[in-house]
Amino acid sequence: MQTHARVVIVGGGMMGVGLLYHLAEEGWTDVLLLEKGELTSGSTWHAAGQCPSFIGDYTMAKIHHVGNTLYPKLESMTGQYTSWHGCGGIRLATTQAELEWFKHVSDIARHIGYRMQVIGPDEIRRINPFIDTSGVIAGAWTLDDGHVDPAGTCQAMAQAATNLGASIVKRNRVTDIRELPGGEWEVVTERGTVVAEHVVNAAGCFAQRVSQMVASEVPIWNTEHQFFITEPIAEFADRGAEIPVMRDPSASCYYRQEQTSALIGVYETHEAVGAWRDKGGLPDWESDSELFEPDYERVAPHFERVMERMPIWSEAGIKSVTNGAIPHTPDDNPLLGPAGGLRNFWLCCGASIGIAQGAGCGKYLAQWIVHGDADVNMASLDPRRFGAFADEVYSEKKAADAYVQMYALHIPGEEREAGRPARTTPLYRTLRERGCVYTEAFGWERPKWFSLDGREEELSYRRNNIFEVVAAECRGVSERVGVLELSSFSKFEVSGADAEAFLNRVFANRMPRKLGGVRLAHLLGANGRIRTEATVTRISQDRFYLLTASAWEVKDFDALSQSIQEGEEVRVENVTESWGNLIVAGPHSRELLARLTKSELGSDRFRWLTAREISVAGVPCRAIRVNYVGELGWELHHPMERMPELYGALLQAGSDYGIVDFGALAVDSMRIEKGYRGIGADLTNEISPIEADLERFVDFEKGDFVGREALLGIRNEGVASQLVYLDVAASDADCMGGEPIYADDRVIGVSSSGAYGHRTQRSLALAYVETEFSQPGQRLEVEVLEDRRGATVLVNQPVFDPANARLRG
Ligand SMILES: Cc1cc2nc3c(=O)[nH]c(=O)nc-3n(C[C@H](O)[C@H](O)[C@H](O)COP(=O)(O)OP(=O)(O)OC[C@H]3O[C@@H](n4cnc5c(N)ncnc54)[C@H](O)[C@@H]3O)c2cc1C
């Protein structure tokens, strides 16, 4: 076996092989895949092989589309049998809410470019004449997907990879992985040692065991999952066409034709059963092509439902049962990207629909490894979207919930309680008693809206019964004063003699020179694209306080700490949990705070975009005069444990001004009225500050910084797409992000976020469109829930208080 490789991939299932093939396609052929058994002998060989296109998440839909484009070609590319069946799929809807969702997914499909039609019961019966459509109101018919033989397809991708020069060694287990002093990895195997620049954990259900070799944890819980194949069905015997793969949420099952038999798979809704329960949930190293005992009882109620739908199957006996293991993550998306805290140690695991996803995951992870970035937004896949809060208990609870809800409809606004609360502030209970409805952000419970009259949200894709509640919160902030607990921000202190020079090197904007100065800055990749956005405050000569998005805590800590060069005197400290943050915003915020502090708050002494250490009600605060809602206001960062004291004082002093609690939905409404971009949605690794129209936050004159050269290139060449601010002629539904934008009946862009602006009473969106359509005044159309609405490109300045008079006031 070779002793050096640029990349070693541990695991030869669909995920590892998908990556191997795409690394080779990218031109990296010095790649070695190590498999302890035969290729596919983990979860891959026994999968049912379905490859759906219908996915409600934009990035995941792109990933599935890669597979459905590649798999049909693989057999002719390699000569290896793949058994691609392009029979399409139909997902059934029995509720109006599901139909709404179909419309949303249909918007996504149109932009990505796979065929999908929302069809009625008659059409469903025409395509699948055996189905009883009682209670069905619609079907989402995807025409470009189907099913494959997973083992054959994986072997074909392996063949394609080795044809390009990549290497595979089978029956050779990786027994240890060690980091060498020079940063390379020593991969110890049963048959020798390989030194590699990059190591990828693609070990499926064994992923925890492999990551533990490098003292790292992965949030994966392995479940059992079963599908059943019946005896042959007479009606299928001499039928030319195959029925599509049916996905039936009312039964929580998928079913299809397997030659002349039926194949029925069940996601039990009453329980998710962990795999290897007697072994702490993890397989032994000897586990190879392992299946578990069938459990008919577990699936009986689901089967009854399927037989009602497909009566021709009710007399058929069961020929075989496959009960195998699947890895699930807390949010059911794969773990695709760098492992937190490690350099060049990557994860390509945690895929619960890994047959469909293997090729697409491989493609985008290969781009990331080779080019330092992928062409799709990786935020929902990056393993660092989980932190230490995603421990074993959390992961199991979330993953089990994800499994039982595999076919459930997830409407925007839904709050899934499994595993919560994971991270709370000392104000958690107090706010809950005041009606706070929380959402989860990187494990934190973050206030979303306040139910003052006890109402519960009626979930919908359209404006619903909390529309007016959010409007009232916005009014309270805008006309009086509001308080928001927003401690979930990630917070870092960067200090040391070289801190300023370091930050000027890693961020595109110049760091504030004056003490108390505040700057918005972006950390770019070498390709000039956005990695993160930070609000940087200079708190002393050699110390800076950085605020970044909650979900970026691990990513940003890695990005900062891993950028320190040898000899640089810089220290990066994650202080997220030490500092609480209360935001006080609104026209009365100054008067309110003046009652609680002796410090000067007037604009002559405490200007917008500056910070000071002040005492508020006796609590020491790092007060920063910024906010995301466009009103006069301060962020009060303070010792976390003193939050109840500070909040109590604010409420008491604020009662004379009609103070309101507000939450993240009100913030979203107000931030879009200011045209502020959101990291992860509007600002992603797919784009640079030029496309995002953020050049004013880039200082090309200050000297070199990471990504400068590439960014200058992008600026000089011009960009193909540009961020625009849209005024949407919406009816009762606003953009959510992912909606296609049309000009002259052609898709020319996609929305990245949207909301209703309650202060201005306008439905607004941010979108990326082809540059020629980005001029103010340009008339476009945006498709919201399959309804084309007019949209006008706005002048790129806030629709609310364009001169920032309120912020400066
Ligand atoms: C019954 C059932 C039906 C399913 N149906 C579908 C479906 O229709 N569509 C779909 O998309 N998905 C389906 N799945 C899920 C799918 O099987 C998995 O998501 C997918 O196989 C995961 O692929 P993987 O490469 O991550 O893991 P695996 O296929 O398990 O590959 C990991 C590999 O790593 C190897 N390995 C582990 N540790 C080491 C080590 N130390 N050294 C060397 N090698 C090591 C293992 O031997 C294994 O071969 C189904 C799963 C089940 C159980």
The ligand as a MOL file (V3000), in Angstrom:
LIG
                    3D

  0  0  0     0  0            999 V3000
M  V30 BEGIN CTAB
M  V30 COUNTS 53 58 0 0 0
M  V30 BEGIN ATOM
M  V30 1 C -33.2290 -0.3070 5.0260 0
M  V30 2 C -32.5810 0.9480 4.4970 0
M  V30 3 C -33.0630 1.5310 3.3390 0
M  V30 4 C -32.4810 2.6840 2.8570 0
M  V30 5 N -32.9630 3.2230 1.7040 0
M  V30 6 C -32.4040 4.3430 1.1960 0
M  V30 7 C -32.8830 4.9140 -0.0190 0
M  V30 8 O -33.8200 4.4020 -0.6230 0
M  V30 9 N -32.2880 6.0220 -0.4900 0
M  V30 10 C -31.2510 6.6030 0.1590 0
M  V30 11 O -30.7540 7.6200 -0.3250 0
M  V30 12 N -30.7800 6.0930 1.3220 0
M  V30 13 C -31.3150 4.9770 1.8490 0
M  V30 14 N -30.8380 4.4460 3.0180 0
M  V30 15 C -29.7660 5.1480 3.7210 0
M  V30 16 C -28.4130 4.8330 3.1040 0
M  V30 17 O -28.2010 3.4560 3.1360 0
M  V30 18 C -27.3000 5.5340 3.8720 0
M  V30 19 O -27.6430 6.8880 4.0430 0
M  V30 20 C -25.9870 5.4680 3.1020 0
M  V30 21 O -25.7050 4.1660 2.7270 0
M  V30 22 C -24.8600 6.0260 3.9490 0
M  V30 23 O -23.6740 5.8960 3.1950 0
M  V30 24 P -22.2730 6.1250 3.8650 0
M  V30 25 O -21.2520 6.0420 2.8110 0
M  V30 26 O -22.3140 7.3270 4.7160 0
M  V30 27 O -22.1100 4.9050 4.9090 0
M  V30 28 P -21.7520 3.3940 4.6680 0
M  V30 29 O -22.3570 2.8370 3.4530 0
M  V30 30 O -22.0460 2.6840 5.9400 0
M  V30 31 O -20.1980 3.4150 4.4230 0
M  V30 32 C -19.2590 3.5970 5.4510 0
M  V30 33 C -18.1290 2.6340 5.2170 0
M  V30 34 O -17.0540 2.9370 6.0850 0
M  V30 35 C -16.3770 1.7280 6.3690 0
M  V30 36 N -15.5690 1.9540 7.5600 0
M  V30 37 C -15.9990 2.3040 8.7920 0
M  V30 38 N -14.9600 2.4160 9.6330 0
M  V30 39 C -13.8490 2.1530 8.9130 0
M  V30 40 C -12.4830 2.1080 9.2440 0
M  V30 41 N -12.0570 2.3400 10.4830 0
M  V30 42 N -11.6070 1.7920 8.2660 0
M  V30 43 C -12.0260 1.5510 7.0090 0
M  V30 44 N -13.3290 1.5570 6.6540 0
M  V30 45 C -14.2230 1.8570 7.6010 0
M  V30 46 C -17.5220 0.7640 6.5670 0
M  V30 47 O -17.1000 -0.5650 6.4340 0
M  V30 48 C -18.5000 1.2070 5.4910 0
M  V30 49 O -18.3680 0.4500 4.3170 0
M  V30 50 C -31.3930 3.2680 3.5320 0
M  V30 51 C -30.9120 2.6850 4.6870 0
M  V30 52 C -31.5030 1.5400 5.1770 0
M  V30 53 C -30.9800 0.9270 6.4220 0
M  V30 END ATOM
M  V30 BEGIN BOND
M  V30 1 1 1 2
M  V30 2 1 2 3
M  V30 3 2 2 52
M  V30 4 2 3 4
M  V30 5 1 4 5
M  V30 6 1 4 50
M  V30 7 2 5 6
M  V30 8 1 6 7
M  V30 9 1 6 13
M  V30 10 2 7 8
M  V30 11 1 7 9
M  V30 12 1 9 10
M  V30 13 2 10 11
M  V30 14 1 10 12
M  V30 15 2 12 13
M  V30 16 1 13 14
M  V30 17 1 14 15
M  V30 18 1 14 50
M  V30 19 1 15 16
M  V30 20 1 16 17
M  V30 21 1 16 18
M  V30 22 1 18 19
M  V30 23 1 18 20
M  V30 24 1 20 21
M  V30 25 1 20 22
M  V30 26 1 22 23
M  V30 27 1 23 24
M  V30 28 2 24 25
M  V30 29 1 24 26
M  V30 30 1 24 27
M  V30 31 1 27 28
M  V30 32 2 28 29
M  V30 33 1 28 30
M  V30 34 1 28 31
M  V30 35 1 31 32
M  V30 36 1 32 33
M  V30 37 1 33 34
M  V30 38 1 33 48
M  V30 39 1 34 35
M  V30 40 1 35 36
M  V30 41 1 35 46
M  V30 42 1 36 37
M  V30 43 1 36 45
M  V30 44 2 37 38
M  V30 45 1 38 39
M  V30 46 1 39 40
M  V30 47 2 39 45
M  V30 48 1 40 41
M  V30 49 2 40 42
M  V30 50 1 42 43
M  V30 51 2 43 44
M  V30 52 1 44 45
M  V30 53 1 46 47
M  V30 54 1 46 48
M  V30 55 1 48 49
M  V30 56 2 50 51
M  V30 57 1 51 52
M  V30 58 1 52 53
M  V30 END BOND
M  V30 END CTAB
M  END
